[in-house]
């Protein structure tokens, strides 16, 4: 049982981005005591960069609305760009969105 708990704790500290974000540098952000892993990626042929935010750790159901807001804040804090309205996909575990800044900068 201890081994299972140790494994769960170890995995909770890991964040693996979607394949589209492989090679992107992970930046961790803490908002309201919760840690998020943020990955920003600009790809050739895309006019706007994309961001993926992964919540680290367990969250109870009542916390999910506040987490969704914090994920948007984490994306903007790391990228320096607002999210394109309506582009966010995912849930309170993993969110992916497009950023309202040019891919070149």
ChimeraX commands (.cxc) that place a marker at each C-alpha (Angstrom):
marker #1 position 0.00,0.00,0.00 radius 0.5
marker #1 position 2.85,2.39,0.80 radius 0.5
marker #1 position 4.40,1.68,-2.57 radius 0.5
marker #1 position 1.13,2.54,-4.31 radius 0.5
marker #1 position 0.84,5.82,-2.39 radius 0.5
marker #1 position 4.44,6.71,-3.20 radius 0.5
marker #1 position 3.84,5.99,-6.88 radius 0.5
marker #1 position 0.69,8.16,-6.93 radius 0.5
marker #1 position 2.57,11.01,-5.24 radius 0.5
marker #1 position 5.43,10.72,-7.74 radius 0.5
marker #1 position 3.11,10.72,-10.75 radius 0.5
marker #1 position 1.17,13.71,-9.40 radius 0.5
marker #1 position 4.37,15.76,-9.64 radius 0.5
marker #1 position 4.88,14.91,-13.32 radius 0.5
marker #1 position 3.39,16.72,-16.27 radius 0.5
marker #1 position 3.59,15.31,-19.78 radius 0.5
marker #1 position 2.28,17.64,-22.45 radius 0.5
marker #1 position 0.38,16.61,-25.55 radius 0.5
marker #1 position 2.60,15.51,-28.45 radius 0.5
marker #1 position 2.08,18.90,-30.14 radius 0.5
marker #1 position 3.94,20.50,-27.22 radius 0.5
marker #1 position 6.90,18.11,-27.08 radius 0.5
marker #1 position 10.11,20.12,-27.04 radius 0.5
marker #1 position 8.44,23.09,-25.36 radius 0.5
marker #1 position 9.97,24.26,-22.12 radius 0.5
marker #1 position 7.84,23.59,-19.05 radius 0.5
marker #1 position 7.24,26.53,-16.76 radius 0.5
marker #1 position 5.54,26.01,-13.42 radius 0.5
marker #1 position 3.19,28.59,-11.96 radius 0.5
marker #1 position 1.53,28.62,-8.54 radius 0.5
marker #1 position -1.84,30.33,-8.24 radius 0.5
marker #1 position -3.87,30.18,-5.03 radius 0.5
marker #1 position -1.60,27.44,-3.70 radius 0.5
marker #1 position -2.11,25.14,-6.69 radius 0.5
marker #1 position 0.70,24.36,-9.16 radius 0.5
marker #1 position 0.25,24.34,-12.95 radius 0.5
marker #1 position 2.68,23.24,-15.68 radius 0.5
marker #1 position 2.51,25.57,-18.68 radius 0.5
marker #1 position 3.83,24.84,-22.18 radius 0.5
marker #1 position 3.86,27.42,-25.00 radius 0.5
marker #1 position 4.44,26.39,-28.61 radius 0.5
marker #1 position 4.72,28.35,-31.87 radius 0.5
marker #1 position 4.49,26.21,-35.00 radius 0.5
marker #1 position 5.27,27.08,-38.59 radius 0.5
marker #1 position 2.13,27.82,-40.53 radius 0.5
marker #1 position 0.14,28.92,-37.47 radius 0.5
marker #1 position -0.65,32.60,-37.06 radius 0.5
marker #1 position -0.97,32.34,-33.28 radius 0.5
marker #1 position 1.02,30.34,-30.72 radius 0.5
marker #1 position -0.72,27.71,-28.60 radius 0.5
marker #1 position -0.56,27.05,-24.87 radius 0.5
marker #1 position -1.23,23.96,-22.78 radius 0.5
marker #1 position -1.80,24.16,-19.03 radius 0.5
marker #1 position -1.76,21.04,-16.86 radius 0.5
marker #1 position -3.00,21.08,-13.28 radius 0.5
marker #1 position -0.70,19.21,-10.93 radius 0.5
marker #1 position -2.28,17.42,-8.02 radius 0.5
marker #1 position -5.74,16.31,-6.98 radius 0.5
marker #1 position -8.76,18.63,-6.97 radius 0.5
marker #1 position -12.21,18.11,-5.53 radius 0.5
marker #1 position -15.22,18.81,-7.74 radius 0.5
marker #1 position -16.17,22.11,-6.04 radius 0.5
marker #1 position -12.68,23.48,-6.85 radius 0.5
marker #1 position -12.97,22.97,-10.63 radius 0.5
marker #1 position -14.59,26.34,-11.61 radius 0.5
marker #1 position -11.83,28.30,-9.82 radius 0.5
marker #1 position -9.17,26.05,-11.37 radius 0.5
marker #1 position -10.43,26.81,-14.89 radius 0.5
marker #1 position -10.01,30.53,-14.19 radius 0.5
marker #1 position -6.55,29.98,-12.69 radius 0.5
marker #1 position -5.48,27.94,-15.75 radius 0.5
marker #1 position -6.28,30.92,-18.00 radius 0.5
marker #1 position -4.30,33.17,-15.64 radius 0.5
marker #1 position -1.34,30.77,-15.71 radius 0.5
marker #1 position -1.34,30.70,-19.51 radius 0.5
marker #1 position -1.38,34.49,-19.72 radius 0.5
marker #1 position 1.26,34.88,-17.00 radius 0.5
marker #1 position 3.75,32.59,-18.76 radius 0.5
marker #1 position 3.08,33.69,-22.34 radius 0.5
marker #1 position 2.44,37.39,-21.78 radius 0.5
marker #1 position -0.54,37.09,-24.15 radius 0.5
marker #1 position -4.27,36.83,-23.59 radius 0.5
marker #1 position -6.13,33.74,-24.78 radius 0.5
marker #1 position -8.22,33.98,-27.94 radius 0.5
marker #1 position -11.79,33.87,-26.69 radius 0.5
marker #1 position -13.50,30.60,-27.51 radius 0.5
marker #1 position -10.24,28.76,-28.27 radius 0.5
marker #1 position -9.82,27.02,-24.90 radius 0.5
marker #1 position -10.46,23.28,-24.93 radius 0.5
marker #1 position -10.19,20.70,-22.20 radius 0.5
marker #1 position -11.12,20.61,-18.57 radius 0.5
marker #1 position -9.72,21.44,-15.14 radius 0.5
marker #1 position -6.99,18.82,-15.62 radius 0.5
marker #1 position -5.59,19.88,-19.00 radius 0.5
marker #1 position -6.48,22.97,-21.03 radius 0.5
marker #1 position -5.19,23.89,-24.50 radius 0.5
marker #1 position -5.83,27.26,-26.17 radius 0.5
marker #1 position -4.57,29.69,-28.82 radius 0.5
marker #1 position -2.89,32.92,-27.76 radius 0.5
marker #1 position -3.80,36.38,-29.05 radius 0.5
marker #1 position -0.26,37.35,-30.01 radius 0.5
marker #1 position 1.74,36.84,-33.19 radius 0.5
marker #1 position 3.63,33.57,-33.53 radius 0.5
marker #1 position 6.74,35.60,-34.32 radius 0.5
marker #1 position 6.67,37.42,-31.03 radius 0.5
marker link #1:1,2 radius 0.2
marker link #1:2,3 radius 0.2
marker link #1:3,4 radius 0.2
marker link #1:4,5 radius 0.2
marker link #1:5,6 radius 0.2
marker link #1:6,7 radius 0.2
marker link #1:7,8 radius 0.2
marker link #1:8,9 radius 0.2
marker link #1:9,10 radius 0.2
marker link #1:10,11 radius 0.2
marker link #1:11,12 radius 0.2
marker link #1:12,13 radius 0.2
marker link #1:13,14 radius 0.2
marker link #1:14,15 radius 0.2
marker link #1:15,16 radius 0.2
marker link #1:16,17 radius 0.2
marker link #1:17,18 radius 0.2
marker link #1:18,19 radius 0.2
marker link #1:19,20 radius 0.2
marker link #1:20,21 radius 0.2
marker link #1:21,22 radius 0.2
marker link #1:22,23 radius 0.2
marker link #1:23,24 radius 0.2
marker link #1:24,25 radius 0.2
marker link #1:25,26 radius 0.2
marker link #1:26,27 radius 0.2
marker link #1:27,28 radius 0.2
marker link #1:28,29 radius 0.2
marker link #1:29,30 radius 0.2
marker link #1:30,31 radius 0.2
marker link #1:31,32 radius 0.2
marker link #1:32,33 radius 0.2
marker link #1:33,34 radius 0.2
marker link #1:34,35 radius 0.2
marker link #1:35,36 radius 0.2
marker link #1:36,37 radius 0.2
marker link #1:37,38 radius 0.2
marker link #1:38,39 radius 0.2
marker link #1:39,40 radius 0.2
marker link #1:40,41 radius 0.2
marker link #1:41,42 radius 0.2
marker link #1:42,43 radius 0.2
marker link #1:43,44 radius 0.2
marker link #1:44,45 radius 0.2
marker link #1:45,46 radius 0.2
marker link #1:46,47 radius 0.2
marker link #1:47,48 radius 0.2
marker link #1:48,49 radius 0.2
marker link #1:49,50 radius 0.2
marker link #1:50,51 radius 0.2
marker link #1:51,52 radius 0.2
marker link #1:52,53 radius 0.2
marker link #1:53,54 radius 0.2
marker link #1:54,55 radius 0.2
marker link #1:55,56 radius 0.2
marker link #1:56,57 radius 0.2
marker link #1:57,58 radius 0.2
marker link #1:58,59 radius 0.2
marker link #1:59,60 radius 0.2
marker link #1:60,61 radius 0.2
marker link #1:61,62 radius 0.2
marker link #1:62,63 radius 0.2
marker link #1:63,64 radius 0.2
marker link #1:64,65 radius 0.2
marker link #1:65,66 radius 0.2
marker link #1:66,67 radius 0.2
marker link #1:67,68 radius 0.2
marker link #1:68,69 radius 0.2
marker link #1:69,70 radius 0.2
marker link #1:70,71 radius 0.2
marker link #1:71,72 radius 0.2
marker link #1:72,73 radius 0.2
marker link #1:73,74 radius 0.2
marker link #1:74,75 radius 0.2
marker link #1:75,76 radius 0.2
marker link #1:76,77 radius 0.2
marker link #1:77,78 radius 0.2
marker link #1:78,79 radius 0.2
marker link #1:79,80 radius 0.2
marker link #1:80,81 radius 0.2
marker link #1:81,82 radius 0.2
marker link #1:82,83 radius 0.2
marker link #1:83,84 radius 0.2
marker link #1:84,85 radius 0.2
marker link #1:85,86 radius 0.2
marker link #1:86,87 radius 0.2
marker link #1:87,88 radius 0.2
marker link #1:88,89 radius 0.2
marker link #1:89,90 radius 0.2
marker link #1:90,91 radius 0.2
marker link #1:91,92 radius 0.2
marker link #1:92,93 radius 0.2
marker link #1:93,94 radius 0.2
marker link #1:94,95 radius 0.2
marker link #1:95,96 radius 0.2
marker link #1:96,97 radius 0.2
marker link #1:97,98 radius 0.2
marker link #1:98,99 radius 0.2
marker link #1:99,100 radius 0.2
marker link #1:100,101 radius 0.2
marker link #1:101,102 radius 0.2
marker link #1:102,103 radius 0.2
marker link #1:103,104 radius 0.2
marker link #1:104,105 radius 0.2
view
